[in-house]
């Protein structure tokens, strides 16, 4: 529930004008600096000790009526009506897109800009590659190399190189931006990246882990530019068997930049593409090179550069290898989920204009399989002491692994009971992965598939970072790490540093230190994912604001004791139908069978059922969307004849449900970072100052 937060106000010299009453029985002079208080000046207010850079100078942030601020609550003494806090940031005008995205970041304690000292430190890094930089590096600049990324990507941290060998095998290089060469342990940029832990991907923007000089320029593997990389290079047979591998620092010059869509057209056309004049992407050359380097060119056959034949041959061969690796991985027990990912399309002002499914196809899988190959190979190299024999050494050197534990057996048992109502009899006892894949395969294209897949996902453990390797259950890998994205993930930077040291025969590093960093990075990953999810929720609710009263077909995606969640078609936007709004009967949640059951009619709602809903209300502040179920023949049902059902205290029931919803929402929000975005404007934040 919204409430006012008291914030101190000081004069131009920093003395309290309206001091917060620390103790009604004891008032004393307080000369401590009032960081985060409002400073009253002749031209309005500023925030004490919180700065921004204006015209190259550091000045205190300005605050005025109508601006949303981020406030950190310091305490709530029992003698005060409201909590006391201090302002950490001025986010912008309430309701504007940038402000609301900044508010979500502030709610999770995530920054959205770099401090001047971090930017300056990054800008001071030379972009010239010298002879010294090339020492100890293998030169791949004459080897065919290209990148495949999303069409709107700005940072390209991985590239593939391809070469046919005389023995009929292939040399495939996975080249990763050498961030750790530029960002040294303990320097200003490193400390900032370490604290952030990861880039954050909101619905309409990326909040990078590294400043733009590094993420979009120096370390980004743009075409027709020499770039320093850290590489995993493999000799592979045409049957996708790895004959040998090499790890080390390299230099590349990418020949071509694809978007997934432009590479996909080569795969779609197969060998016929070799004789076709396919276009799309950029080679970074020619009169428009500068304009093309930072964006994909076209997604069809009429725009962008003419794709060279040797590049098309490389894509087709690499897809053949990737397809074989993918099949082997699933045959070993990798879990195969196929839940659609919905993407919100926004205009240049951040307004959502469309929601559509982001389709993953062969071009995506090509890159995925070679990134997986590099990640698991690096992990196995360290864990086996370089033997690459699949046997972990007890004296293996300290390393950062990406681990994924086995599923929760209680949740799997619950899944088994649920799917039995549809006639499935999965066996999770001997091989849970095989049982899950078999179940998902049997249920595919059935009405209940979405519900089964959702519950299967919920049974999975959360992947995390650790120095103790237990393997990656979901991928069916005995060894796994994150090596391929140091621009956006700090664990990858640690992996690069450790691998470089161990290749130079360094001793094992401090396990306790790296374990603490693993815990920190795992926590930051969860925070970033929650912020991303909330930004998507915000835009989905905003997208539905003008659709109140409209009806949609949908599928029940969740059931609880207080309501049902429904995903509507075709956008998959989820909203809740409160149980108190169901008029055909009084429904209760049967947790054992995961169903809603009508007390009088015996009518049943279960996961996966198709229903029709009407958009009832939206709340951007809470990022909530309410639907109401379109029920038929209400006059024939107990609750359909009147607004109230005789013999039941509906107001009391509703009160209990509302209390529970508030408790759930409060618990969810309280579990986040202590700092949060105030829903009050600057004026109301100061109005109750004491």
C-alpha positions as CSV (number, residue, x, y, z in Angstrom):
1,X,0.0,0.0,0.0
2,X,1.5,3.4,-0.9
3,X,2.6,5.6,1.9
4,X,4.6,8.8,2.4
5,X,8.3,8.6,3.2
6,X,9.8,11.4,5.3
7,X,13.0,13.0,3.9
8,X,15.1,15.6,5.6
9,X,15.3,19.1,4.1
10,X,18.5,21.2,4.6
11,X,19.5,24.8,3.7
12,X,22.2,25.8,1.3
13,X,24.9,25.2,4.0
14,X,23.5,21.8,4.8
15,X,21.8,22.6,8.1
16,X,18.5,21.0,8.8
17,X,15.4,23.1,8.2
18,X,12.8,20.6,9.1
19,X,14.7,17.9,11.1
20,X,13.4,14.4,11.3
21,X,12.3,13.8,14.9
22,X,14.7,11.1,16.0
23,X,13.3,10.9,19.6
24,X,10.5,13.0,20.9
25,X,12.1,13.0,24.4
26,X,15.6,13.9,23.2
27,X,16.4,16.6,20.7
28,X,20.1,17.3,20.0
29,X,22.2,19.1,17.4
30,X,23.0,16.8,14.4
31,X,26.0,18.0,12.4
32,X,26.4,14.8,10.3
33,X,26.3,15.1,6.5
34,X,22.7,14.6,5.3
35,X,23.4,12.5,2.2
36,X,20.1,12.0,0.3
37,X,18.3,14.9,1.9
38,X,16.7,17.7,-0.1
39,X,18.8,20.9,-0.3
40,X,16.6,24.0,-0.6
41,X,18.2,26.6,-2.8
42,X,17.1,29.8,-4.5
43,X,16.3,27.9,-7.7
44,X,14.5,24.9,-6.2
45,X,15.8,21.7,-4.6
46,X,18.8,19.4,-5.2
47,X,19.8,16.1,-3.6
48,X,22.6,16.3,-1.1
49,X,25.6,14.2,-2.1
50,X,24.0,12.6,-5.2
51,X,25.7,13.9,-8.4
52,X,25.3,14.0,-12.1
53,X,27.7,15.4,-14.8
54,X,26.5,18.5,-16.6
55,X,28.8,20.1,-19.1
56,X,31.8,18.2,-17.7
57,X,31.1,19.3,-14.2
58,X,29.8,17.3,-11.3
59,X,26.6,18.9,-9.8
60,X,24.0,17.7,-7.4
61,X,20.9,16.2,-8.9
62,X,18.0,18.6,-9.3
63,X,14.5,17.7,-7.8
64,X,11.2,19.3,-8.4
65,X,7.5,18.7,-8.2
66,X,6.3,16.0,-10.6
67,X,9.5,14.0,-10.6
68,X,9.7,10.4,-9.4
69,X,12.5,9.6,-7.0
70,X,14.2,6.5,-5.7
71,X,14.2,6.3,-1.9
72,X,16.0,4.0,0.5
73,X,14.1,3.5,3.8
74,X,16.4,4.0,6.8
75,X,13.9,3.1,9.5
76,X,10.4,3.5,10.8
77,X,10.4,4.6,14.5
78,X,7.3,3.6,16.4
79,X,6.6,7.2,17.3
80,X,6.4,8.3,13.6
81,X,3.5,7.9,11.2
82,X,5.7,7.3,8.2
83,X,9.1,5.7,7.6
84,X,12.2,7.9,7.2
85,X,14.6,7.6,4.3
86,X,17.0,9.3,1.9
87,X,16.8,9.9,-1.8
88,X,19.3,7.9,-3.9
89,X,18.3,9.1,-7.3
90,X,16.0,11.4,-9.3
91,X,14.4,9.2,-11.9
92,X,12.4,11.6,-14.1
93,X,8.9,12.7,-14.8
94,X,6.3,10.4,-13.4
95,X,4.7,8.2,-16.2
96,X,7.4,8.8,-18.8
97,X,8.9,5.6,-20.3
98,X,12.5,6.3,-19.2
99,X,11.4,7.2,-15.7
100,X,9.4,4.0,-15.3
101,X,12.2,1.8,-16.6
102,X,14.6,3.6,-14.3
103,X,12.2,3.0,-11.4
104,X,12.2,-0.7,-12.1
105,X,16.0,-0.7,-12.0
106,X,16.0,1.4,-8.8
107,X,13.5,-1.0,-7.2
108,X,16.2,-3.7,-7.6
109,X,19.1,-1.5,-6.7
110,X,20.4,-1.7,-10.3
111,X,22.3,1.3,-11.8
112,X,21.3,2.7,-15.2
113,X,24.4,4.8,-15.8
114,X,28.1,4.8,-15.1
115,X,29.8,7.2,-12.8
116,X,32.2,9.6,-14.6
117,X,35.3,8.0,-13.2
118,X,34.3,4.6,-14.7
119,X,33.5,6.1,-18.0
120,X,36.8,8.1,-18.0
121,X,38.7,5.0,-17.1
122,X,37.2,3.0,-20.0
123,X,37.7,5.9,-22.4
124,X,41.4,6.0,-21.5
125,X,42.0,2.4,-22.7
126,X,43.8,2.6,-26.0
127,X,42.0,1.2,-29.1
128,X,45.3,0.7,-30.9
129,X,46.6,-2.9,-31.3
130,X,50.4,-2.9,-30.9
131,X,53.1,-5.5,-31.5
132,X,53.1,-6.1,-27.7
133,X,49.4,-6.9,-27.8
134,X,50.1,-9.6,-30.4
135,X,52.7,-11.4,-28.4
136,X,51.6,-15.0,-27.6
137,X,48.6,-14.8,-29.8
138,X,47.6,-17.0,-32.7
139,X,46.7,-15.0,-35.8
140,X,43.3,-15.9,-37.4
141,X,43.0,-12.8,-39.5
142,X,43.3,-14.8,-42.7
143,X,40.8,-17.4,-41.6
144,X,37.2,-17.0,-42.7
145,X,35.3,-15.6,-39.7
146,X,31.8,-14.3,-39.1
147,X,29.3,-13.4,-36.3
148,X,25.6,-14.3,-36.0
149,X,23.6,-12.2,-33.6
150,X,20.1,-10.7,-33.0
151,X,19.2,-8.0,-35.5
152,X,19.3,-5.3,-32.9
153,X,22.5,-6.4,-31.1
154,X,25.1,-3.8,-30.4
155,X,27.8,-5.9,-28.6
156,X,29.1,-8.9,-30.6
157,X,31.2,-11.0,-28.1
158,X,31.5,-14.2,-30.1
159,X,32.5,-15.2,-33.6
160,X,33.1,-18.5,-35.5
161,X,35.9,-19.2,-37.8
162,X,35.9,-22.1,-40.3
163,X,38.6,-23.8,-42.4
164,X,38.7,-27.1,-44.3
165,X,41.7,-29.2,-43.5
166,X,43.6,-31.4,-46.0
167,X,42.6,-34.6,-44.1
168,X,38.9,-34.0,-44.7
169,X,38.3,-32.6,-41.2
170,X,37.3,-29.0,-40.3
171,X,39.0,-26.4,-38.0
172,X,36.3,-24.5,-36.1
173,X,37.2,-21.6,-33.9
174,X,35.0,-20.2,-31.2
175,X,36.4,-16.7,-30.7
176,X,35.4,-14.6,-27.7
177,X,36.1,-10.9,-27.0
178,X,39.2,-10.7,-24.8
179,X,37.7,-8.5,-22.2
180,X,40.1,-9.7,-19.4
181,X,43.0,-8.4,-21.5
182,X,41.6,-4.8,-21.3
183,X,39.9,-5.0,-17.9
184,X,42.5,-5.7,-15.2
185,X,41.6,-7.1,-11.7
186,X,40.9,-4.4,-9.2
187,X,40.9,-1.5,-11.6
188,X,38.0,1.0,-11.7
189,X,36.2,-0.7,-14.6
190,X,36.7,-4.1,-13.1
191,X,35.3,-3.2,-9.7
192,X,32.2,-1.7,-11.4
193,X,31.7,-4.8,-13.6
194,X,32.2,-7.1,-10.6
195,X,29.6,-5.2,-8.6
196,X,27.1,-5.3,-11.5
197,X,27.8,-9.0,-12.2
198,X,25.8,-8.9,-15.5
199,X,24.2,-6.8,-18.1
200,X,20.5,-6.2,-17.6
201,X,18.1,-6.6,-20.5
202,X,15.0,-4.6,-20.0
203,X,12.2,-4.7,-22.5
204,X,13.4,-1.7,-24.4
205,X,17.1,-1.3,-23.5
206,X,20.3,-2.9,-22.4
207,X,22.0,-1.7,-19.2
208,X,25.5,-2.9,-19.9
209,X,28.0,-4.4,-17.4
210,X,30.8,-2.6,-19.2
211,X,30.9,1.1,-20.5
212,X,30.1,1.6,-24.1
213,X,33.8,2.1,-25.1
214,X,34.4,-1.6,-24.2
215,X,31.0,-3.2,-24.8
216,X,30.1,-1.7,-28.2
217,X,33.4,-0.7,-29.6
218,X,36.8,-2.0,-28.3
219,X,35.6,-5.6,-27.4
220,X,32.8,-5.9,-29.9
221,X,33.7,-8.2,-32.8
222,X,32.6,-5.9,-35.6
223,X,33.4,-6.8,-39.2
224,X,36.5,-5.6,-41.0
225,X,38.2,-4.7,-37.7
226,X,41.1,-6.4,-36.0
227,X,40.0,-7.6,-32.6
228,X,41.7,-9.3,-29.7
229,X,40.0,-12.6,-28.7
230,X,40.3,-15.6,-26.4
231,X,39.5,-18.7,-28.4
232,X,38.6,-22.4,-28.2
233,X,39.7,-24.0,-31.5
234,X,38.6,-27.5,-32.5
235,X,39.5,-30.0,-35.2
236,X,36.2,-31.8,-36.0
237,X,35.3,-34.7,-38.3
238,X,32.3,-34.4,-40.6
239,X,30.5,-36.5,-38.0
240,X,30.9,-33.8,-35.4
241,X,33.5,-35.7,-33.4
242,X,36.2,-33.6,-31.7
243,X,39.7,-34.8,-32.6
244,X,41.6,-32.1,-30.8
245,X,41.2,-28.8,-29.2
246,X,43.3,-25.7,-28.4
247,X,42.7,-22.8,-26.0
248,X,44.5,-19.5,-26.1
249,X,44.6,-15.9,-27.0
250,X,44.1,-14.9,-30.6
251,X,43.5,-12.0,-33.0
252,X,40.7,-12.1,-35.6
253,X,39.3,-9.9,-38.4
254,X,35.6,-10.8,-38.9
255,X,34.7,-11.1,-42.6
256,X,30.9,-10.9,-42.1
257,X,28.2,-10.0,-39.7
258,X,24.9,-11.8,-39.9
259,X,21.6,-11.4,-38.1
260,X,20.0,-14.7,-37.3
261,X,17.4,-14.1,-40.0
262,X,20.0,-13.5,-42.7
263,X,21.9,-16.7,-41.8
264,X,18.7,-18.6,-41.6
265,X,17.9,-18.1,-45.3
266,X,21.1,-19.9,-46.2
267,X,20.1,-22.9,-44.1
268,X,16.5,-22.8,-45.4
269,X,17.7,-23.0,-49.0
270,X,20.4,-25.6,-48.3
271,X,22.9,-26.4,-51.1
272,X,20.7,-24.4,-53.5
273,X,21.7,-21.2,-51.6
274,X,25.2,-21.6,-53.1
275,X,24.0,-20.6,-56.5
276,X,21.5,-18.0,-55.3
277,X,22.3,-14.3,-55.0
278,X,21.3,-14.0,-51.3
279,X,21.7,-10.7,-49.5
280,X,21.6,-9.6,-45.9
281,X,24.1,-8.7,-43.2
282,X,27.3,-6.7,-43.8
283,X,31.0,-7.2,-44.5
284,X,31.8,-3.9,-42.9
285,X,33.3,-2.6,-46.2
286,X,32.4,-0.2,-48.9
287,X,30.9,3.3,-48.8
288,X,28.3,2.5,-46.2
289,X,30.6,0.5,-43.9
290,X,30.4,3.0,-41.0
291,X,26.6,2.9,-41.1
292,X,26.5,-0.8,-41.3
293,X,28.9,-1.9,-38.7
294,X,26.6,-1.4,-35.7
295,X,23.4,-2.8,-37.2
296,X,22.3,-5.8,-39.2
297,X,21.5,-5.2,-42.8
298,X,18.1,-6.5,-43.9
299,X,16.4,-9.9,-43.2
300,X,15.5,-10.8,-46.8
301,X,17.2,-11.4,-50.1
302,X,17.0,-7.9,-51.4
303,X,18.8,-5.8,-48.8
304,X,22.4,-5.7,-47.5
305,X,25.5,-7.1,-48.9
306,X,25.7,-10.0,-51.4
307,X,26.7,-13.0,-49.2
308,X,29.9,-14.6,-50.6
309,X,29.8,-18.3,-51.6
310,X,32.6,-19.3,-49.2
311,X,30.6,-17.8,-46.3
312,X,27.5,-19.7,-47.3
313,X,29.5,-22.9,-47.5
314,X,30.8,-22.4,-44.0
315,X,27.3,-21.7,-42.6
316,X,25.9,-24.9,-44.2
317,X,28.8,-27.1,-43.0
318,X,28.7,-25.6,-39.5
319,X,24.9,-26.2,-39.3
320,X,25.5,-29.8,-40.3
321,X,28.0,-30.2,-37.4
322,X,25.7,-28.3,-35.0
323,X,22.7,-30.4,-35.9
324,X,24.6,-33.6,-35.1
325,X,25.9,-32.2,-31.8
326,X,22.3,-31.2,-30.9
327,X,21.0,-34.7,-31.6
328,X,23.7,-36.3,-29.5
329,X,23.1,-33.9,-26.6
330,X,19.4,-34.8,-26.5
331,X,20.2,-38.5,-26.8
332,X,22.4,-38.2,-23.7
333,X,19.4,-36.8,-21.7
334,X,19.4,-33.0,-22.2
335,X,16.0,-31.6,-21.3
336,X,14.2,-30.3,-24.3
337,X,11.8,-27.5,-23.5
338,X,10.0,-25.6,-26.2
339,X,8.1,-22.9,-24.4
340,X,7.6,-19.8,-26.7
341,X,9.3,-16.6,-25.9
342,X,7.2,-13.5,-26.4
343,X,8.8,-10.3,-27.5
344,X,7.3,-6.8,-26.9
345,X,7.9,-4.4,-29.7
346,X,8.1,-0.7,-28.7
347,X,8.3,2.5,-30.7
348,X,11.0,5.1,-30.4
349,X,9.2,6.6,-27.3
350,X,9.0,3.2,-25.6
351,X,5.3,2.7,-26.2
352,X,4.4,-1.0,-26.8
353,X,2.9,-1.4,-30.3
354,X,3.0,-5.2,-30.8
355,X,3.6,-8.5,-28.9
356,X,4.8,-11.4,-31.0
357,X,6.6,-14.7,-30.6
358,X,10.4,-14.7,-30.9
359,X,11.0,-17.8,-33.0
360,X,14.2,-19.7,-32.5
361,X,15.4,-21.6,-35.6
362,X,18.4,-23.4,-37.0
363,X,20.6,-20.3,-37.2
364,X,20.1,-19.8,-33.4
365,X,20.8,-23.4,-32.7
366,X,24.0,-23.3,-34.8
367,X,25.5,-20.6,-32.6
368,X,24.1,-22.2,-29.4
369,X,25.7,-25.6,-30.1
370,X,29.2,-24.2,-30.7
371,X,28.9,-22.0,-27.6
372,X,28.0,-25.0,-25.6
373,X,30.9,-26.9,-27.1
374,X,33.4,-24.2,-26.0
375,X,31.9,-23.9,-22.5
376,X,31.9,-27.6,-21.7
377,X,35.3,-28.1,-23.3
378,X,36.9,-25.3,-21.2
379,X,35.3,-26.7,-18.0
380,X,36.5,-30.3,-18.8
381,X,40.0,-29.0,-19.6
382,X,40.4,-27.6,-16.1
383,X,38.4,-30.2,-14.2
384,X,40.5,-33.1,-15.7
385,X,43.8,-31.3,-15.4
386,X,44.1,-31.1,-19.2
387,X,43.5,-34.8,-19.8
388,X,40.1,-34.3,-21.4
389,X,39.2,-37.9,-20.4
390,X,35.9,-37.2,-18.6
391,X,37.4,-37.9,-15.2
392,X,37.5,-35.1,-12.7
393,X,40.7,-34.8,-10.7
394,X,40.5,-34.5,-7.0
395,X,43.4,-32.0,-7.1
396,X,41.8,-29.9,-9.9
397,X,42.6,-26.2,-9.7
398,X,40.0,-23.8,-8.5
399,X,37.6,-22.8,-11.3
400,X,34.2,-21.2,-11.9
401,X,31.6,-23.7,-13.0
402,X,28.0,-23.2,-14.2
403,X,26.1,-26.0,-12.4
404,X,22.6,-27.3,-12.5
405,X,21.3,-29.7,-9.9
406,X,18.9,-32.6,-10.4
407,X,15.1,-31.8,-10.3
408,X,13.1,-31.7,-7.1
409,X,11.7,-35.2,-6.7
410,X,8.7,-34.0,-4.7
411,X,7.8,-31.6,-7.6
412,X,8.3,-34.4,-10.1
413,X,6.0,-36.7,-8.1
414,X,3.4,-33.9,-8.1
415,X,3.9,-33.6,-11.9
416,X,3.4,-37.3,-12.2
417,X,0.1,-37.2,-10.3
418,X,-1.1,-34.2,-12.4
419,X,-0.3,-35.8,-15.7
420,X,-1.9,-39.1,-14.6
421,X,-5.3,-37.3,-14.9
422,X,-4.6,-37.1,-18.7
423,X,-3.6,-40.8,-18.9
424,X,0.2,-40.4,-18.8
425,X,2.4,-42.7,-16.7
426,X,5.9,-41.2,-16.7
427,X,8.7,-43.0,-15.0
428,X,11.0,-40.6,-13.2
429,X,12.6,-43.1,-10.8
430,X,15.5,-44.5,-12.8
431,X,16.2,-41.6,-15.3
432,X,14.3,-38.4,-14.6
433,X,15.6,-36.7,-17.7
434,X,14.5,-39.5,-20.0
435,X,11.1,-39.6,-18.3
436,X,10.7,-35.9,-18.7
437,X,11.7,-35.9,-22.4
438,X,9.4,-38.9,-23.0
439,X,6.5,-37.1,-21.3
440,X,7.1,-33.9,-23.2
441,X,7.3,-35.8,-26.5
442,X,4.1,-37.8,-25.8
443,X,2.2,-34.6,-24.9
444,X,3.4,-32.5,-27.7
445,X,0.6,-30.9,-29.8
446,X,-1.9,-32.0,-27.2
447,X,-4.1,-29.4,-25.5
448,X,-2.5,-30.2,-22.1
449,X,1.1,-29.8,-23.4
450,X,1.5,-26.1,-22.2
451,X,0.4,-27.0,-18.7
452,X,2.7,-30.1,-18.5
453,X,5.7,-28.2,-19.8
454,X,5.1,-25.4,-17.3
455,X,5.0,-27.8,-14.4
456,X,8.0,-29.6,-15.7
457,X,9.9,-26.3,-15.8
458,X,8.9,-25.6,-12.2
459,X,10.3,-28.9,-11.1
460,X,13.8,-27.9,-12.4
461,X,16.5,-26.5,-10.1
462,X,18.0,-23.1,-10.7
463,X,21.3,-23.0,-12.5
464,X,24.0,-21.1,-10.6
465,X,27.7,-20.5,-10.4
466,X,30.0,-22.5,-8.1
467,X,33.6,-23.6,-7.6
468,X,32.3,-27.1,-6.8
469,X,31.4,-28.9,-10.0
470,X,28.3,-31.2,-10.0
471,X,27.7,-31.0,-13.7
472,X,24.8,-29.4,-15.6
473,X,21.7,-31.6,-15.4
474,X,19.5,-29.8,-17.9
475,X,22.2,-29.8,-20.6
476,X,23.4,-33.3,-19.7
477,X,27.0,-32.2,-19.3
478,X,29.4,-33.6,-16.7
479,X,31.4,-30.3,-16.9
480,X,30.2,-26.9,-17.8
481,X,31.1,-23.2,-17.4
482,X,30.4,-19.8,-18.9
483,X,33.3,-18.8,-21.2
484,X,31.5,-17.2,-24.2
485,X,30.0,-13.9,-23.0
486,X,32.5,-11.8,-20.9
487,X,31.0,-8.5,-22.3
488,X,27.8,-9.2,-20.4
489,X,28.6,-11.7,-17.7
490,X,31.3,-11.2,-15.0
491,X,31.7,-15.0,-14.4
492,X,32.9,-15.4,-18.0
493,X,35.6,-12.7,-17.2
494,X,36.7,-14.7,-14.2
495,X,36.8,-17.9,-16.3
496,X,39.0,-16.1,-18.9
497,X,41.4,-15.0,-16.2
498,X,41.7,-18.4,-14.5
499,X,42.1,-20.2,-17.8
500,X,44.9,-17.7,-18.9
501,X,46.7,-18.2,-15.6
502,X,46.5,-22.0,-15.7
503,X,47.6,-22.1,-19.4
504,X,50.7,-20.3,-18.0
505,X,51.1,-23.0,-15.3
506,X,49.9,-20.8,-12.4
507,X,49.1,-22.5,-9.1
508,X,45.5,-23.0,-8.1
509,X,43.8,-19.8,-7.0
510,X,41.9,-18.9,-3.8
511,X,38.8,-21.1,-3.7
512,X,37.1,-19.1,-1.0
513,X,37.4,-15.9,-2.9
514,X,36.1,-17.3,-6.1
515,X,33.2,-19.1,-4.3
516,X,32.1,-15.8,-2.8
517,X,32.2,-14.3,-6.3
518,X,30.1,-17.2,-7.6
519,X,27.5,-16.6,-4.9
520,X,27.5,-12.8,-5.7
521,X,27.2,-13.3,-9.4
522,X,24.4,-15.9,-9.0
523,X,22.5,-13.4,-6.9
524,X,23.0,-10.6,-9.4
525,X,21.8,-12.8,-12.2
526,X,18.5,-13.5,-10.3
527,X,18.1,-9.7,-9.6
528,X,18.7,-8.9,-13.3
529,X,16.2,-11.5,-14.4
530,X,13.5,-10.2,-12.0
531,X,14.0,-6.6,-13.3
532,X,13.8,-7.8,-16.9
533,X,10.6,-9.7,-16.1
534,X,9.1,-6.7,-14.4
535,X,9.9,-4.5,-17.3
536,X,8.1,-6.9,-19.6
537,X,5.1,-7.1,-17.2
538,X,5.0,-3.3,-17.3
539,X,4.9,-3.1,-21.0
540,X,2.4,-5.9,-21.4
541,X,0.0,-4.2,-18.9
542,X,0.5,-0.9,-20.8
543,X,-0.2,-2.8,-24.1
544,X,-3.5,-4.0,-22.7
545,X,-4.7,-0.7,-21.3
546,X,-6.7,0.2,-24.3
547,X,-8.2,-3.3,-24.5
548,X,-10.4,-3.2,-21.4
549,X,-13.7,-4.9,-22.1
550,X,-12.4,-6.9,-25.0
551,X,-12.7,-10.7,-25.0
552,X,-9.9,-13.2,-25.9
553,X,-9.5,-16.9,-26.1
554,X,-6.9,-18.2,-23.7
555,X,-5.4,-21.1,-21.8
556,X,-5.3,-21.6,-18.0
557,X,-1.6,-21.3,-17.1
558,X,-1.7,-21.3,-13.3
559,X,-4.0,-22.1,-10.5
560,X,-3.9,-21.0,-6.8
561,X,-6.3,-20.8,-3.9
562,X,-7.1,-17.2,-4.8
563,X,-7.5,-17.4,-8.6
564,X,-6.6,-18.7,-12.0
565,X,-4.0,-17.3,-14.3
566,X,-4.9,-17.2,-18.0
567,X,-2.6,-16.7,-21.1
568,X,-4.5,-15.2,-23.9
569,X,-4.0,-15.8,-27.6
570,X,-2.0,-14.9,-29.7
571,X,0.1,-12.7,-27.4
572,X,0.4,-15.1,-24.4
573,X,-0.2,-12.2,-22.1
574,X,-1.0,-13.6,-18.6
575,X,-3.6,-12.1,-16.3
576,X,-5.4,-13.3,-13.2
577,X,-9.1,-14.2,-12.7
578,X,-9.8,-13.8,-9.0
579,X,-11.9,-16.7,-7.6
580,X,-14.2,-14.2,-5.9
581,X,-15.2,-13.0,-9.4
582,X,-16.4,-16.4,-10.6
583,X,-20.1,-16.2,-10.5
584,X,-21.2,-19.7,-11.6
585,X,-20.2,-21.4,-8.3
586,X,-17.9,-21.2,-5.2
587,X,-14.6,-22.7,-6.3
588,X,-11.9,-24.2,-4.2
589,X,-8.4,-25.2,-5.1
590,X,-7.6,-28.9,-4.9
591,X,-3.9,-28.8,-4.4
592,X,-3.5,-32.6,-4.8
593,X,-5.0,-32.7,-8.3
594,X,-4.1,-29.1,-9.2
595,X,-7.7,-28.2,-10.1
596,X,-10.4,-25.6,-9.2
597,X,-13.5,-27.5,-8.3
598,X,-17.0,-26.0,-8.0
599,X,-18.6,-26.8,-4.6
600,X,-22.1,-27.2,-5.9
601,X,-21.8,-28.0,-9.6
602,X,-18.7,-30.1,-9.5
603,X,-17.4,-28.1,-12.4
604,X,-13.6,-28.4,-12.8
605,X,-11.0,-26.0,-14.2
606,X,-7.5,-27.4,-14.7
607,X,-4.2,-26.3,-16.2
608,X,-4.3,-26.3,-20.0
609,X,-8.1,-25.8,-20.2
610,X,-9.2,-23.4,-22.9
611,X,-11.3,-20.5,-21.7
612,X,-12.7,-17.2,-22.8
613,X,-11.8,-14.1,-20.7
614,X,-12.6,-10.4,-20.8
615,X,-10.0,-7.8,-19.9
616,X,-11.3,-6.3,-16.6
617,X,-8.7,-3.9,-15.3
618,X,-5.0,-2.9,-15.5
619,X,-2.7,-1.4,-13.0
620,X,0.6,0.0,-14.3
621,X,1.7,1.0,-10.7
622,X,1.5,-2.6,-9.6
623,X,2.1,-4.2,-13.0
624,X,-1.1,-6.2,-12.6
625,X,-3.6,-7.3,-15.2
626,X,-7.1,-8.7,-14.2
627,X,-9.3,-10.8,-16.4
628,X,-12.8,-12.0,-15.8
629,X,-14.1,-15.3,-17.0
630,X,-16.8,-15.3,-19.6
631,X,-19.2,-17.8,-18.1
632,X,-22.3,-19.1,-19.8
633,X,-25.8,-19.9,-18.5
634,X,-25.2,-18.1,-15.2
635,X,-28.9,-18.2,-14.3
636,X,-28.6,-21.9,-13.9
637,X,-25.8,-21.7,-11.3
638,X,-26.0,-21.0,-7.5
639,X,-24.1,-17.7,-7.7
640,X,-25.6,-16.6,-11.0
641,X,-29.1,-15.8,-9.6
642,X,-27.9,-13.1,-7.3
643,X,-24.9,-10.9,-6.6
644,X,-24.6,-12.7,-3.2
645,X,-25.1,-16.4,-2.4
646,X,-27.5,-16.9,0.5
647,X,-25.9,-18.5,3.6
648,X,-22.4,-17.3,2.9
649,X,-20.6,-14.2,4.2
650,X,-19.1,-13.2,0.8
651,X,-17.7,-10.0,2.1
652,X,-15.7,-11.9,4.7
653,X,-14.5,-14.4,2.1
654,X,-13.5,-11.5,-0.2
655,X,-11.7,-9.8,2.7
656,X,-9.7,-12.9,3.4
657,X,-8.8,-13.2,-0.3
658,X,-7.8,-9.6,-0.6
659,X,-5.7,-9.8,2.6
660,X,-4.0,-12.8,1.2
661,X,-3.3,-11.1,-2.2
662,X,-1.9,-8.1,-0.4
663,X,0.3,-10.4,1.7
664,X,1.6,-12.2,-1.4
665,X,2.3,-9.0,-3.2
666,X,4.0,-7.5,-0.1
667,X,6.1,-10.6,0.4
668,X,7.2,-10.6,-3.3
669,X,8.2,-6.9,-3.2
670,X,9.8,-7.1,0.3
671,X,12.1,-9.9,-0.9
672,X,13.7,-7.5,-3.4
673,X,16.5,-5.0,-2.7
674,X,15.8,-2.7,0.3
675,X,16.0,0.3,-2.0
676,X,12.8,0.9,-4.0
677,X,11.2,3.4,-6.3
678,X,8.9,5.8,-4.4
679,X,5.5,6.0,-5.9
680,X,5.2,9.5,-4.5
681,X,6.5,12.6,-6.2
682,X,9.2,14.8,-4.8
683,X,6.8,17.0,-3.1
684,X,5.0,14.3,-1.2
685,X,8.3,12.8,-0.2
686,X,9.1,16.0,1.7
687,X,5.6,17.0,2.8
688,X,5.8,14.8,6.0
689,X,9.4,15.7,6.9
690,X,9.7,16.4,10.6
